[in-house]
């Protein structure tokens, strides 16, 4: 079984915050360029999230 993981405070105030900001910025850019609704962005993020979940599920086996 995998042990729980938490980002360190340094990571939270560094790379995690930067990544979050970049994802938000790129989603806003996607909406601006394509004029798509928020629901389409959510669907895209869901597909991305599911691809990471699949990788984790495969690594657990």
C-alpha positions as CSV (number, residue, x, y, z in Angstrom):
1,X,0.0,0.0,0.0
2,X,1.3,3.5,-0.8
3,X,2.1,5.8,2.0
4,X,0.4,9.2,2.1
5,X,2.3,12.0,0.4
6,X,2.3,15.7,1.3
7,X,4.2,18.5,-0.3
8,X,6.7,20.3,1.9
9,X,6.1,23.9,2.8
10,X,8.9,24.9,0.5
11,X,7.3,22.9,-2.3
12,X,3.9,24.4,-1.6
13,X,5.3,27.9,-1.7
14,X,7.4,27.1,-4.8
15,X,6.8,24.6,-7.5
16,X,3.2,23.7,-6.4
17,X,2.1,27.3,-6.3
18,X,3.8,28.0,-9.7
19,X,2.3,24.9,-11.3
20,X,-1.2,25.9,-10.0
21,X,-0.7,29.4,-11.4
22,X,0.4,28.1,-14.8
23,X,-2.5,25.7,-15.1
24,X,-5.0,28.5,-14.3
25,X,-3.3,30.9,-16.7
26,X,-3.3,28.3,-19.5
27,X,-6.9,27.4,-18.9
28,X,-7.9,31.1,-19.2
29,X,-5.8,31.3,-22.3
30,X,-7.6,28.3,-23.8
31,X,-11.0,29.9,-23.0
32,X,-9.9,33.2,-24.6
33,X,-8.6,31.6,-27.8
34,X,-11.3,29.0,-28.3
35,X,-14.2,30.8,-26.6
36,X,-15.1,27.5,-24.9
37,X,-17.2,27.4,-21.7
38,X,-15.9,26.6,-18.3
39,X,-17.5,23.1,-18.6
40,X,-15.2,22.3,-21.5
41,X,-12.2,23.3,-19.5
42,X,-13.4,21.1,-16.6
43,X,-13.9,18.2,-18.9
44,X,-10.3,18.6,-20.2
45,X,-8.9,18.8,-16.7
46,X,-10.9,15.7,-15.8
47,X,-9.3,13.8,-18.7
48,X,-5.9,15.0,-17.7
49,X,-6.6,14.0,-14.0
50,X,-7.8,10.5,-15.1
51,X,-4.6,9.9,-17.0
52,X,-2.6,10.4,-13.9
53,X,-5.0,8.2,-11.9
54,X,-4.5,5.4,-14.4
55,X,-0.8,5.7,-14.1
56,X,-1.0,5.5,-10.3
57,X,-3.4,2.6,-10.4
58,X,-1.0,0.7,-12.7
59,X,1.9,1.4,-10.5
60,X,0.0,0.0,-7.4
61,X,-0.3,-3.4,-9.1
